[in-house]
Amino acid sequence: MKAEDTLRKMAAERPLVHHLTNYVTVNLVANATLCAGALPVMAHAAEEVEEMVAHASALAINMGTLDPPWIEAMLKAGREANRRGIPIVLDPVGVGATSFRTEMAAKLLSEVEFSAVCGNAGEIATIAGLEAEVRGVESLGGDARTAVREAAKSLGATVAATGPTDFVSDGERIFAVENGHPLMGKIVGSGCASTAIIACFAAAANDASLETVSEALAFFGRAGEDAAEGPEVGGPGTFEGHLLDAVAALAAEPRLLEGRLRTSEVESG
């Protein structure tokens, strides 16, 4: 389904997207979800996540601020979403930076069936078992194109590595997404927000296919380009608000995306 059609369906149905996300970027993630046309809920208590996810059309799990109670909640929500056939998107923030994060990512991936995984090049390379360098939650290195293919093969999920060019794979084909702007890398949470947008698209399309994930990233990247073009944007501080405005504007008028999304297949089978 093209991004334009997905956005129209999202606007008509207003799907609920359940986020178990980190407290550093929770406001940006919630607002990005709402601006795209879906409804966000940010419940993370283990006592309610199963009941909450039962009402959702997609689940997004973000490992940014990780601790044992949140891991318990992630596992419970993930298992319930799997039981109900609800698509789940994982953002493995900082995996590879510490043994705890790496072990918990492995636990999540072994006990929950994810529809899509989205991270930076270093995080995805770590999941794929390739050489990578991650410091804190930032990637300092990793072969994104190889990583997405190998990770997708091993996980049986769509895998995306975000960066100047986003690469997305289903284990056989690889798409490159060229939309985006350097200012997106200057605000904390743009990666978290991109994962949220993927979950919104998965909720509306009821899948997290290679095409769905690529279209979601291209849409968000195009919003970043539009935001950066505004004369009022002087830097990262003003950019963040304009990014949300651009997401909302494109979601409200999907026809504005015609011919402006730059995705291409760069490798097949």
C-alpha positions in Angstrom: 0.0 0.0 0.0 1.4 3.4 -0.9 2.0 6.0 1.8 -0.8 8.1 0.6 -3.3 5.3 0.8 -2.1 4.2 4.3 -2.4 7.8 5.6 -6.0 8.1 4.3 -6.9 4.8 5.9 -5.2 5.9 9.2 -7.2 9.2 9.1 -10.4 7.3 8.6 -9.9 4.6 11.2 -7.7 6.4 13.9 -6.0 3.2 15.0 -4.6 3.0 18.6 -0.9 2.4 18.8 0.4 1.2 22.2 3.9 2.4 23.0 6.2 1.0 25.6 8.8 3.7 25.0 11.5 5.6 26.9 10.8 8.5 29.2 13.4 10.8 27.4 11.4 11.0 24.2 7.9 9.9 25.2 6.3 13.3 24.4 7.8 13.5 20.9 6.8 9.9 20.2 3.2 10.5 21.4 2.9 13.7 19.3 4.4 12.1 16.2 1.8 9.3 16.5 -1.0 11.8 16.9 0.2 14.1 14.1 0.4 11.1 11.7 -3.3 10.3 12.3 -3.2 7.5 14.9 -4.0 7.5 18.6 -1.1 7.0 21.1 -1.2 5.4 24.4 1.9 5.2 26.6 1.0 2.6 29.2 3.9 0.6 30.6 2.7 -0.9 33.9 3.0 -4.7 33.8 -0.4 -4.8 35.6 -2.3 -3.3 32.6 -0.2 -3.8 29.4 -2.0 -7.0 28.3 -5.4 -5.3 28.7 -4.3 -2.2 27.0 -2.6 -3.9 24.0 -5.9 -5.8 23.4 -7.4 -2.5 22.3 -4.5 -1.6 20.0 -3.8 -2.1 16.3 0.0 -2.0 16.8 2.6 -2.2 19.6 5.9 -0.3 19.6 8.6 -1.4 22.1 11.5 1.0 22.6 14.5 -0.1 24.8 15.8 3.5 25.4 15.4 3.6 29.2 15.6 0.0 30.2 15.0 -1.5 33.6 13.7 -4.9 34.8 10.0 -3.8 35.5 9.8 -2.4 31.9 11.3 -5.6 30.5 8.6 -7.6 32.3 5.9 -5.3 30.8 7.5 -5.5 27.3 7.4 -9.3 27.4 3.8 -9.4 28.7 2.6 -6.9 26.1 4.5 -8.6 23.3 3.2 -12.1 24.1 -0.4 -10.8 24.2 0.1 -8.9 20.9 1.4 -12.1 19.3 -1.6 -14.0 20.6 -3.9 -11.5 19.0 -2.0 -11.1 15.7 -1.1 -7.5 16.4 2.0 -6.2 14.6 4.9 -5.3 16.9 7.8 -3.0 16.1 11.0 -3.0 18.2 13.5 -0.2 18.6 16.6 -1.8 20.2 18.1 1.4 21.5 21.7 1.1 22.6 22.0 -2.6 22.0 25.7 -3.4 21.9 26.6 -0.6 24.3 26.3 -2.8 27.4 26.0 -6.5 28.1 22.6 -5.9 29.9 21.1 -4.2 26.9 22.4 -6.9 24.5 21.1 -9.7 26.7 17.7 -8.1 27.1 17.4 -7.5 23.4 18.2 -11.2 22.8 15.6 -12.1 25.4 12.9 -10.0 23.8 13.7 -11.3 20.3 13.6 -14.9 21.5 10.4 -14.7 23.4 8.4 -12.3 21.2 7.8 -12.5 17.5 8.4 -9.0 16.1 7.0 -7.8 12.8 9.7 -5.2 12.3 12.9 -4.0 14.0 14.2 -0.5 13.5 17.4 1.0 14.8 20.6 2.7 13.8 23.4 0.9 11.9 25.3 -0.1 14.9 22.3 -1.5 16.7 21.2 -3.5 13.7 24.7 -4.8 13.1 24.9 -6.0 16.7 21.7 -7.9 16.3 22.9 -9.4 13.1 26.1 -10.5 14.8 28.3 -8.2 12.8 31.1 -5.9 13.9 29.7 -2.6 15.1 30.6 0.3 17.5 27.9 1.7 19.8 28.6 4.4 22.4 25.7 5.1 24.8 22.7 5.0 22.5 24.6 6.4 19.4 26.0 4.3 16.5 29.6 5.0 15.6 29.8 2.4 13.0 28.2 -0.6 11.2 27.5 -1.8 7.7 23.8 -0.9 7.5 23.1 -2.6 4.1 24.6 -5.9 5.1 23.2 -5.7 8.6 19.6 -5.3 7.6 19.7 -8.2 5.3 21.4 -10.6 7.8 19.2 -9.4 10.7 16.0 -9.9 8.6 17.1 -13.4 7.6 17.8 -14.4 11.2 14.7 -12.8 12.7 12.2 -13.5 10.0 11.1 -9.8 10.3 11.4 -6.6 8.3 14.5 -4.8 9.5 15.4 -1.1 9.0 18.7 0.7 9.8 18.2 4.5 9.8 20.9 7.0 8.8 21.7 9.5 6.0 20.2 6.7 3.8 17.8 4.3 5.5 18.1 0.7 4.4 15.2 -1.8 4.8 15.2 -5.5 4.2 13.0 -8.6 4.4 16.0 -10.9 4.2 15.9 -11.1 0.4 15.3 -7.6 -1.0 16.8 -4.4 0.2 15.2 -1.0 -0.2 17.0 2.3 0.2 15.1 5.4 1.5 16.7 8.7 0.5 14.3 11.1 2.2 15.4 13.0 5.3 17.4 16.0 6.5 20.6 16.3 8.6 18.7 18.3 11.3 16.8 15.1 12.1 20.0 13.7 13.6 20.4 16.8 15.7 17.3 16.3 17.9 17.0 13.6 20.6 14.2 11.2 19.7 14.0 11.4 15.9 14.9 7.7 15.8 12.2 6.9 18.4 9.7 9.0 16.4 10.6 7.1 13.2 9.9 3.8 14.9 6.5 5.3 16.1 5.7 6.2 12.5 6.4 2.7 11.4 4.1 1.4 14.1 1.4 3.8 12.9 1.7 2.6 9.3 1.7 -1.0 10.5 -1.5 -0.4 12.5 -3.2 1.1 9.4 -1.9 -1.4 6.9 -2.2 -4.4 9.4 1.3 -5.5 8.4 5.0 -4.4 8.7 6.1 -5.5 5.2 9.2 -4.2 3.4 7.0 -1.8 1.5 5.1 -0.6 4.5 8.2 0.1 6.6 10.0 1.8 3.6 7.0 4.0 2.9 6.7 5.0 6.6 10.4 6.0 6.7 10.1 7.9 3.5 7.1 9.8 4.8 8.8 10.8 8.0 12.0 11.8 6.0 9.9 13.9 3.7 8.4 15.6 6.7 11.9 16.4 7.9 12.8 17.9 4.6 9.7 20.1 4.6 10.3 21.2 8.2 13.9 22.2 7.4 12.8 24.3 4.4 10.8 26.6 6.6 12.3 30.1 7.0 11.6 30.1 10.7 13.9 27.1 11.4 17.2 28.3 12.8 18.5 25.1 14.2 17.5 22.0 16.2 15.5 23.8 18.7 13.0 25.3 16.3 13.2 22.3 14.0 11.5 19.9 16.3 8.2 21.7 16.4 8.2 22.3 12.7 8.9 18.6 12.2 5.7 17.7 14.0 3.9 20.4 12.0 5.2 18.9 8.8 4.1 15.4 9.8 0.6 16.7 10.5 0.4 18.7 7.3 1.4 15.7 5.1 -0.9 13.4 7.0 -3.8 15.8 6.4 -3.0 16.2 2.7 -1.5 12.9 1.5 -1.6 14.1 -2.1 1.3 16.3 -1.3 3.5 13.2 -1.2 3.0 12.4 -4.8 6.3 12.0 -6.5 8.2 13.2 -3.4 9.1 9.9 -1.7 12.5 8.5 -2.8 12.6 4.8 -2.2 14.3 2.3 -4.5 15.2 -1.4 -4.5 19.0 -1.8 -4.4 19.2 -5.5 -4.0 17.0 -8.5 -4.6 17.1 -12.2 -3.7 
